[in-house]
Amino acid sequence: MELPSRASPSLSGVLAPEECLLLLTAGRQATDHAVRREAGRDVDWQRFLALAQLERAVAVVYPRLRALAADMVPAEILDQMRRLALVSDFSMLRLEGRLRESLGVLDAAGVRVMLLKGAALAHTAYGGVRERPMSDLDVLVDPSNAHVARRAMLASGWRDLVGGVPDAVYERHHHLPPLVDARSPDLQLEIHTALFPLRQPFAFDAAQLWAGAKPLGMGLPNAYVPDPAHALLHTCLHFVWSHQARFGVWRTIRDVDALTRTGAVDWDAFVAVARSSRGATSCYWTFRLVERAAGVSVPNHVVAELRPPRSSYVLQAIEEHFVRNLFPVEFACPSVTLDHVLWELAIMPGRSGHGDIRPWDDEGEFVPVQDATTTTRLLRRERLRRFLASPGYIRTLLRPRA
């Protein structure tokens, strides 16, 4: 059943024109008018193209803009997008081939495997990998078979990633150190043993995923994909909790849209598992943000049942904060501490049963160490500047929406 879309959302005045336009291209056909409207604004087209590449969106965005606003997009930008889209399509064909090869090798090794994230959605909610561009493959295996799977992959054209995060970090992580394709180093493979790191707050694990898993088909009896409700829950938790709603928004919009379009999501079952997993607030904010950004909506009763017990005034302020920080290239919030406080106001970790676990607990392990030449004085000055800017930012969030 086709779900209604509250089309023609507008983030004008909140986000830059190129950000608004990119978000709208992730929406449904009902946003076509809004796409053309935004394309007619003062768009920084080179920045738009850079954002589209960051979100791995060019192959999908290009045909839509060509059909809706070719007369508004500079010819050189359209040409750049056309060439990048061709490269993306070629890469996705390579990815599809490597996926099939790898699943065949794992099947021969007796390893049961489940596709996760984009790889799973491309073969269920979308019409194939060209419609769901990605640069990595995520597969889930039983922990007892993880190293068997890794050895099989290393023997079939995958190799260790050189110069990445130290392997010791992955001992508490939910996947083994990433592998890269020997012939296409931009393509990575992650072998997961769980859905989240060891220290995480959710009562939603691989066992539940396997219990509801569906056969992938493709002549591969040992390959599976998650149930649509589980895939949607994983999408929401990954975006709002793992990425703190700061990365992957374009793909999240399209994934939520694609999953709801299938008509295969049992919404009552989804609400039940979202609540029991302690992920209700993450799901609520995912749905609220994808609707605000691109008019993609789920049934009203689902959002109502997942809504945190906050006043509409507070929820609107939190939404404004999330919207202003959807793109990681320019972080609008002046203070990391303030960002964490607002995130906690949104997710309500105490009420949600998260204890003292937060998604930023282990961030330092996955980013370079602070440059030793940065002086303590400069750090203190920057922290002071950000602290003094915080009241103005908060007033902006509390300003009534036009």
Residue, then its C-alpha position, 0 to 999 in steps of 0.5 A: m500500500e502506498l503511504p501518503s507523503r506530506a510533500s513540499p517540506s521546506l528548510s529554507g532559512v535553516l539550511a543552505p540551498e544546496e543542502c535543502l536541495l540534496l535532502l529533497t532529492a532523497g524524497r518521493q515523486a511528490t517532492d518534485h515541485a520542491v526540488r525544482r523550487e530549490a534548484g532555482r535558488d542561489v545554489d552553490w553547485q560545486r558544494f552541492l556536488a561535493l555533498a552529493q558525493l559525500e552521501r554517495a548520492v550522485a548516481v541517483v540525484y543526477p537523473r532526477l535533476r536532469a529530468l526536473a531541473a536541467d534548465m537550472v543546473p549549470a551544464e558543466i555540473l550536469d556533465q560532472m554528475r553524468r560522468l560520476a554517475l557512470v563511475s558509480d554504476f560501474s563500481m556498483l556492478r563490480l560490488e554486485g559481482r564481488l558480493r555474489e562471489s563472496l557469498g558463494v565462497l562463504d557458502a562453500a565454507g559452510v558459513r551462514v551469512m546475513l546481509l546488513k544495511g545497504a547490501a540487504l536493502a539493495h536486494t529487498a527494498y530497492g531494485g538492485v545495487r545501482e539504486r542503493p549506492m554504497s562503498d562497503l558490504d556489511v555481512l553478519v556471521d555467527p561469532s564462532n564462524a567469524h575467523v573462518a569467514r575472514r580466512a575464506m575472504l582473504a583467500s578470495g581476493w580481499r586483503d587487510l586494510v593497511g594503515g587503519v585503526p589498530d586491530a586491538v580496537y576491534e576486540r570490543h567492536h561488532h565487526l572484525p577489522p575491515l577488508v578491502d578488495a585487492r582489485s578495487p581498494d575503494l570497496q570494503l567488506e565488514i564481517h560483523t559478529a553483532l549489530f552494535p559494539l560490546r558496550q551498547p544499550f539495546a535489547f536487540d541482537a543478532a539472535q533476534l535478526w536470525a529468528g526473523a531472517k528471510p532467505l536471500g535467494m540468488g541460488l545461495p541457500n546459506a545467505y539471508v536478509p533481515d525481516p523488514a521491521h528489523a531492517l527498519l529498526h536497525t536503520c533508525l538505531h544506526f542513524v540516530w544512535s550510532h551516528q548521532a543523526r549527523f551522518g548518512v541522512w540522505r541514505t537514511i531518508r531513502d532507506v526509510d522511504a524504500l522500506t515503507r514503500t514495500g508494504a512489508v513492514d508490520w507496523d504494530a510489530f515494529v512499534a513493539v520491538a522498537r519499545s522492547s529494544r529500548g530504541a523507541t526515541s531513536c526511531y521517533w527522531t529518525f521518522r520526524l527528521v526524514e519527514r521534515a527533510a524530504g516529506v517521507s512519512v510513516p503512519n501517524h499512529v507509529v510516530a505518536e506511539l514512539r513520541p518521547p514525553r516532552s512538550s511540543y515546544v521542546l521537541q521543536a527545539i530539539e528538531e531544529h538542532f538536529v536539522r542544523n547539524l545533519f551534514p558533518v561538513e559544517f557543524a552548527c552547534p558551537s559546543v560538543t558539550l551542548d550537542h551531547v546535552l541536546w542529544e540526551l534531551a532527545i533520546m532520554p537515555g535514562r528513561s529509555g533504559h540506556g544507563d550510562i552508555r552513550p554513543w560517543d564513549d569510544e569515539g576517541e578510539f576511531v579518530p586520530v590523536q589530537d595534534a601534539t603541536t596544538t597548545t593548551r592555550l589555543l584549546r582553552r580559547e576555542r572552548l571559551r569561544r564555543f561556550l560563549a556562543s552557546p546561549g545564542y545558539i539555544r535562542t535560535l533553536l527556541r525561536p518560533r518556526a515561521 
